[in-house]
Structure formats: structure tokens, C-alpha cells
Amino acid sequence: MRRTIAIGDIHGCADEFEELLQALDIRKKDRLIQVGDLINRGPDSHRVLKIAREYKIEAIMGNHELRLLTAHQRQDTSLLKDYDFDTVDQLTKPDWKFLKSLPNYIHDKTNRTVFVHGGFAPNQPWKEQALELITSIQVIDKNGQAAKRSDCPDGRPWADSWSGKPFVVYGHTPRPEVLSRPKSIGIDTGCVYGGHLTAYIVEEQAIVQVRAHNAYAHSSRLPDPV
């Protein structure tokens, strides 16, 4: 049986990426989808992108890819964060080409599932939501608006209010464990912070994880390591 496998935020953790792919025992017919933030913070963004191309992984635009592409297109380094510069130094022409090809989301009609980086604002047509929103949303504020967790610490996860179709598989918001809800699952388990790199097999509703080799970055919102 063909498997549809979603992989969470990698953030330059190339060793863990390779280890997860080995643990999954990839088959020829498998479909591999990565939910964005392949790059930044971890040690080897270039090798992550090279592996993604080698395995023909269908990756999605994340907020980290979007920021680098925007800065690159505008030739405006003021848009970059400190750790972006190390990534920019690593990227080759094939890397940039790959990043530019990333879609906003992937809709798998067979499995009635959509794969996206951050998520969707409830009570709005999901196909019409802006790229900036779906790559950055984490919580819903008291006014019902999409927000980042850092801007609205008391906000509820957007997934808590998501009740419509399709089922959503997403990353972006790192947590010590996956966040499973009836209509969604969040699979960013903070690999770059010393947590796990997580894969979700859609047809089996199964989780496969590998532990981070190191804590490559620190998060004020997560234990160190996760």
C-alpha cells in the first residue's frame, strides 16, 4: 500500500533527517511531504535541501523559507535574522531554485487532507487565506484573529477551533509532543531544540520519531532540550 508520509520542521538537522528516512524504510510508491522550515537554526540547511531533492520530497513553504526568499528577491538584508546569514552562505543555485518552487500548501483529495506550514484561521475559506497568514498562524486571540504565540501568549491554538474539512497536517509551532485534534495534527516536535523529528503516516495514523542528536538552538518557550 502506498503511504503518504508527512515530516515536521527540520531546521537544518540533516543527520536527524537522514535517520528518520531510514527509520521509515521508504518504499518506492511512498509519497513524502515536508511541512516547511527545512532550513535555519540547525547546522546544515544545504544538506537538508540536497536530501529533500534526492528523495523527491514535496516540501511546503514555511515562514523561514518565505523570509529568505523575500529578502533575496528584494535584495534587502535588513529583513534577515542573525541566523539567516549562515543559511544564505550555505545555499547553492539549486537550493534557491528548490525554495522558489515550494507551494503554499498541498491538498491531498484522496486522503481528504491538506498539508500546510502554520495552519489556517477558522471560519474562513482555507483556500483563500494569504501565504503570510498560513505560514505564521499559531493561536487565535480574544478577538478571533490569527496571531503568533509570542504576540499572544494567552491565545488558544488555532487547531482547537478548527472544525471544518479537510483534515490538516501542519508544523511551525514546536511542542514537546504532537498536538492531535479531531481535525488536525501538529507535528513540529522541536528537533532543532533537542526534541524529536516527527513523521506522520496518514493512512495508518501512525507516528515515527527520531531523537535530536543535540540541542542546536534555544527556545524560551520550550525546555532545553525539549
N, C-alpha and C positions, 0 to 999 in steps of 0.2 A: 504493500500500500504506500502510495505517495504521502510523504509527510510535509506539512507546512510548519517551518520552524522559525520562530521569532527570537532574535538575540537582542539583549538590552544594551545600554550605553557602555561603550568600550573605552573611550577616552585614552587612546594611545597605549592600552595594555595589551601589547602584541603577544606576549608569551601566554597570557591567560586566554586570549582569543584562539590561538592555535590549540591549546589544551582543551578548550571547550569543544571545538570542532572535532577533535579526536574522540572525546568522550561521547559525542553524539553519533559516532560511527556513520558518517554521512553516506547516503546511498545515492545512486545516480539520478533517481527520479525526485529526490527531495527538493523542495523549494525553500531557499534560505532568505529571510528578510531581516534586516537590521534596522532598529527603530531610531537611528540618528545619534549624533555625538560620538562618531567614530574617533574623533581627534581631540587633542588638547589635554593638558594636565598630566597625562601619563608619559612614559618615557619614549615611545616610538610610534608617532602618528603615521609616519611614512610607511612603516612595515604593516601597520593595520590596514591601510588603504591597499597596499600591494596584495595582502592576503584576501581582502574582500574581492578584488578583481580576479584573483586566481580561482577562487571558489564560486565566481559568478553570483555573488551575493547581491540581492536587491536592497540597497540601503535607502533610507529616507532622510530628507533634510532635517537637521537638528539646529538648535539655536547657535551652537558653536560653528557649524559649517556656514550658516547664514551670515554670521558676523564677519567671518574671514572673507567670504565671497563679496560681501558688500564693501568692505574695506579695500579689497583687491580691485574691484570694478571701479570704485571711486578714486583709487589711489590716495586714500586718506588713512594714514596710520593712527590718527587720533581715535579712531573707532576701536582700536585693538586694546586688549588687556595684556598685562605683562607676560603671561604665559603663552599668549598667541604668537609672540615673536619667535619663540623657539620652534613652534609648529611651522610657521611660514618659512623658516630657514630649511626645514626638512623637506618641504613639498616640491615635487618634480612636476613637469608639464603634464604627464599622465595623471598625477594626483589631482591637479587643478581641473583637468578635463572631467575626471570622475566626479568631483564635488559639484561641478556645474550641471551635471546630468541628474542630480538627485531630485526625485519628485516630492511634492508636498505631503503626500500620503499614498498608501497602496490599498485599494479596495478589492478584497477577495470575495467575489459574489458567491462562489461555490460554498465557502465556509461562512458566509454572511458576517464577515469580519473586516474591519478596517484597521490598518496599522498606521500609527502616527507618532510623532515625537512626543509632544507635550500633552495633547488631549483636545477636547472640544468644550465650548461653552454650552451648557444645557439650554434647551428651549430655543435653540437657533438651528436653522438648517446646516448640518455639519459640512456639506459640500461648499457652502458659500462663505465659510469663515476664512479670514485672512491668514496668510502664512505667518505673520508676526505673532498672531494670537495662538495658533495651534502649535507653534514651536516654543512658546513661553508660558502658557497657562499652567498653573499648579493648583490654585484654590479659587473659590468663589467668595467674594467679600459680602458684607452685610447688605449691600445694595444689589446683590445678584450679579455683580460684574466680575469678569475674569481678572485674576491678579497673580503675581508671583508670591511665593511663600514668604520671601524676605520682606516684601512690602505689606503683607497682611498676615502676620503670624497667627491670628485667631481665625483665619478663613478656613472653611471646610474644603477638603479635597473635591475637585470638580466631579470626580468619579462617584462621589456619594449622591450626587444629584442627577447623574446620567441614567435615564430610564428608557431611552429610545433605542431603535435599531440603527446601525448594526452593533455587534459586539466590538469593543475597542481594545486593542493591544498597544501599549504605549510605554515610554520610558521617562526620561527628563527629571523626574523628582526622585532623588536617591533615598532609599529606605533600607533598614537592616533586613527586611523581608519583603517579598512580593506583596502588593496590595490587591487582593482578589475581591471583586464585587460581582453581583449577578450579571452585570452587563459590560464588565471591563476587567482588565488585569494590568497592573503596573509592574514592569519587570526591571526597573533600574534598581539594583541592589548594591550600589556603591562600590564597584570593583576598584576604581581608582583610589578610593578612600580606605582600602584594606578589607572590603567586604567580599562579595561574590560577583562573578559574571554569570548571568542567568539566561537560559534559553527556555522558551515555552513552545511545546509541541501542540499545535492547535487541535488536531484530530483526536489526540489522546488526552488532552487537557493535563499534560504532564510537564513537570519542571525538571530541568537538568542544570546543575550548577558546578562551577569550579571556584575554589577559593583564591583570592588575590595572593600573589607571591609577596607583595609588600603593600604598605600604605604609601602611595606616591604623592598624595595631596591631603590636605586637611580641610574638614568642613566643620563649621561652628554648630551645625545642626545635627551632626551625627557623632557617635562615639568614635574614637580613633584608636585602633581600627574599628570598622563597623562590626 
